[in-house]
């Protein structure tokens, strides 16, 4: 009886829930979470291109010395804010002051020469009439001399024709004498006389030709004198041209005055360059001068970082196909965690960064390895708070909305 009661009070064994059903539920939940996460990622990232290869950028201006000299005074310290027109440094100007004085003296000299040229123009105008008569007389004499030389040349040419005829006759005679002598028809003395006559005729031709050459030279010289006298006569005949020439000389002297004035102004400008001024507002860093240092023209005394800021983001070439100017951009600056700035695409570079490198790659060299290129994109910032100081070179993350 007790055994039956004990058996009756023993609870039945619990039935375990099906394990397969529980595993299925878990897999379904995981799948739903994955699908939801993927969908959320697609919704939030579709049509948005991002990169962390981006930096704050600014214009960095090398502030140069514009003249040579020794530094006399330095008016700034490293990383000092300056305004456009502030005197950053001064160069010893003793040499520049001397050059300005020399330029002013040259200007005074040029002014005096210009006044002298004006007076000379008046004198030339008075003498032009007298020179006109003298030049006409000179032309008449030169023309008469040229005619005489031409007549003598004609006479010489006639003499040359006669000498050449005599040479032709002597040539015939000597040829005939040689044949007769060879045949024994004449004595050797006859042959010698014929050869002597031939030599004399030939020499006579050479003499006449030399005389003609001399006469031709004389005729050319006479014609040159005629042309010179004619030109002088024409020059003096046109009194107004002579006067204009004199006035042109005076004008040239006045032009020299302008040149001297420009040189004086340049010397004054170089003197003003003894003070090196800030070209723009900004912060000047990389100070590289001290008092007593010798500067050369063009040597930088520091680097001025201007106030305007933008972002240069280097996107992969596969990201910029739909990117264009005006698209909105979100920017996060690493130095200011949690701060989100806004801007827009201002421009895209015409080439990848590698093409603007100091030594661009040569893919035709035979060792080509394909590397995804980066395209610099300039981003204009639109809402930078006044208390946020963006410094050139700071790292940022940029996200461009390419759906617009």
FENPE-V890334 format. One record per backbone hydrogen bond with DSSP energy under -0.5 kcal/mol. CO is the residue of the C=O (numbers start at 1). NH is the residue of the N-H. Records with the same first field share a line. If there is no record, write none. Layout:
CO: NH ; NH
//
This chain:
1: 5
2: 6
3: 7
4: 8
5: 9
6: 10
7: 10
14: 16
18: 22
19: 23
20: 24
21: 25
22: 26
23: 27
24: 28
25: 29
26: 30
27: 31
28: 32
29: 33
30: 34
31: 35
32: 36
33: 37
34: 38
35: 39
36: 40
37: 41
38: 42
39: 43
40: 44
41: 45
42: 46
45: 48
47: 402 ; 403
49: 400
51: 398
52: 54
53: 314
54: 396
55: 312
56: 393
57: 310
59: 61 ; 306
60: 62
61: 63 ; 304
62: 64
63: 301 ; 302
65: 298
69: 295
70: 92
71: 292
73: 90
77: 80
80: 284
82: 282
83: 86
86: 88 ; 278
88: 75
89: 276
90: 72 ; 73
93: 97
94: 98
95: 99
96: 100
97: 101
98: 102
99: 103
100: 104
101: 105
102: 106
103: 107
104: 108
105: 109
106: 110
107: 111
108: 112
109: 113
110: 114
111: 115
112: 116
113: 117
114: 118
115: 119
116: 120
117: 121
118: 122
119: 123
120: 124
121: 125
122: 126
123: 127
124: 128
127: 131
128: 132
129: 133
130: 134
131: 135
132: 136
133: 137
134: 138
135: 139
136: 140
137: 141
138: 142
139: 143
140: 144
141: 145
142: 146
143: 147
144: 148
145: 149
146: 150
147: 151
148: 152
149: 153
150: 154
151: 155
152: 156
153: 157
154: 158
155: 159
156: 160
157: 161
158: 162
159: 163
160: 164
161: 165
162: 166
163: 167
164: 168
165: 169
166: 170
167: 171
168: 172
169: 173
170: 174
171: 175
172: 176
173: 177
174: 178
175: 179
176: 180
177: 181
178: 182
179: 183
180: 184 ; 185 ; 186
181: 184
187: 191
188: 192
189: 193
190: 194
191: 195
192: 196
193: 197
194: 198
195: 199
196: 200
197: 201
198: 202
199: 203
200: 204
201: 205
202: 206
203: 207
204: 208
205: 209
206: 210
207: 211
208: 212
209: 213
210: 214
211: 215
212: 216
213: 217
214: 218
215: 219
216: 220
217: 221
218: 222
219: 223
220: 224
221: 225
222: 226
223: 227
224: 228
225: 229
226: 230
227: 231
228: 232
229: 233
230: 234
231: 235
232: 236
233: 237
234: 238
237: 239
238: 242
239: 243
240: 244
241: 245
242: 246
243: 247
244: 248
245: 249
246: 250
247: 251
248: 252
249: 253
250: 254
251: 255
252: 256
253: 257
254: 258
255: 259
256: 260
257: 261
258: 262
259: 263
260: 264
261: 265
262: 266
263: 267
264: 268
265: 269
266: 270
267: 271
268: 272
269: 273
271: 274
272: 275
274: 91 ; 276
275: 277
276: 88 ; 89
278: 85
281: 307
282: 82
283: 285 ; 305
284: 79 ; 80
285: 303
290: 293
293: 71 ; 295
295: 69
296: 299
299: 65
301: 288
302: 63
303: 285 ; 305
304: 61 ; 306
305: 283
308: 59
309: 381
310: 57
311: 313 ; 379
312: 55
313: 315 ; 377
315: 375
316: 319 ; 320
320: 323
324: 327
327: 345
328: 401
329: 343
330: 399
331: 341
332: 397
333: 336
336: 339
338: 340
339: 333 ; 341
341: 331
342: 382 ; 383
343: 329
344: 380
345: 326
347: 378
352: 355 ; 356
353: 356
354: 357
357: 360
361: 363
362: 365
363: 366
373: 317
374: 353 ; 376
375: 315
376: 349
377: 313 ; 379
378: 346 ; 347
379: 311 ; 381
380: 344
383: 385
385: 388
387: 389
388: 390
391: 394
394: 56
395: 334
396: 54
397: 332
398: 51
399: 330
400: 49 ; 402
401: 404
//
